[in-house]
Amino acid sequence: MRLVRQVLTIAAKDLRAELRTKEAINASLAFALVILLMFSFAFDPEADTTREISGGLLWIVFAFAGTLILNRSFAREIPNDCLDALISAPIPGAALFLGKAIANFLMVLAVELVSLPIFGIFYNVHWAQQPAQLFGVLVLATWGLTVIGTIFSALTVNIRLREVMLPMLTYPILVPALMGAMRLTAVLVLGKPIAGDDLSWLKMLIGFDVMYTAASLVLIETVLVS
Amino acid sequence: MRDKIVYVLGCIALAILAWNTYTIAFLPEETRQGVVFKIIFYHVPVALTAMCCSMVALVASVLFLITKRFIFDALAVAVTEVGLAFLAANLVTGSIWGRQIWGIWWTWDARLTSALVCWLLYAGYLMLRKAIEEPTQRATFAAVFSIFAFMDVPIVIFSIKWWRTQHPAPVFWSGGSFPPDWTRHFLWNMLAMVLLGVVMTTVRFGQEQVQREIDSLRREAHAL
């Protein structure tokens, strides 16, 4: 119970700080819009083709835009030595990690929920044929993205070339999750049910989330202490 | 003394490889694939050696996190570098085979993709090390990253079963028909590759130890 309260305190703190400055979320949204614009030059948008490749396009946008938020997660604590204060605070590292991960998750999800209808409008795609299932896939894959992003944000916060290192380390690890998310999103946008082969992608996505959340919770203390 | 043993082992590995290559050249060609099939004598042993390397890297990383002894960190970086080279050899030989049999150098099949992802992960590991100055922090963060990277390896191994794939089913474990005397050649190559991996790792491990000694001497000199 105490852990839950600590987690929520950290998450609320991060969300409050972000809502006051809005620096990461604004940058992320603007970046998502720019990438959506770039797609229109990369290929000639026709409704059918776009729907088929929508999963890939959307997750490229989400992964790129999400990194901007994740990069700020621990970097935000560098000024005024806030990170040292957080680490020496009487809360376990797992609570700090989970709190930050939840705050990041909500912010990335918010960016995704704004970019999704914009994508639909720009490229004339009826994406909301199975909204509940699509939301489920978004939640699962975004949690995977945030868990990996948050722990690597902690890992890279103090090193040289932080902004470059984070995407370089996270994307290869995220590949299985992104592949699953792209495939499932495309299927749902096309209006097909998740069945057969796609079910194993769903299982893989869940497995990915569970595996890496567990590993992060075990290792975060080691990362924070050094 | 240790150096001499290492170099002798290296020579033995190279001799086995050379002799085996000579005898493999005289084996009859495979009925359907022809001479390019023989690449399997190299493709699979380097893959297995790379896998062994990543396992040793995992064990060394975990041991470093538990004991905080830098000897394990040196072992982890040495074995990761060697494993990366073997995995590169695996990707290149696979690509050459693919060009002959499939007509293309590369295809985004699950297994090929996963192998490439693994390669990128371990390359990221080496880059992460380069970006951190402080030795304890470098060793700890690298060890954590190595554990995360290793969790990707099972996906490589099982992806052939999980996902649709064009990669041929394993010849050795799923009832493939590999002639017994060919298996002997294969096993000799396997031994040679592992031996070569051990020799390269030992040499690199020694360099890493010397580097650490130089660094500590330099710090001492600065302090004086």
Interface residues (C-beta under 8 A of the other chain):
Chain A: I148 I151 L155 T156 N158 I159 R160 L161 M165 M168 L169 P172 I173 V175 P176 D197 S200 M204 M211 Y212 A215 L219 T222 V223 S226
Chain B: L65 T113 V117 L120 L121 G124 M127 L128 A131 I132 E133 T136 Q137 T140 F141 V144 F145 I147 F148 A149 M151 D152 I155 W162 W163 R164
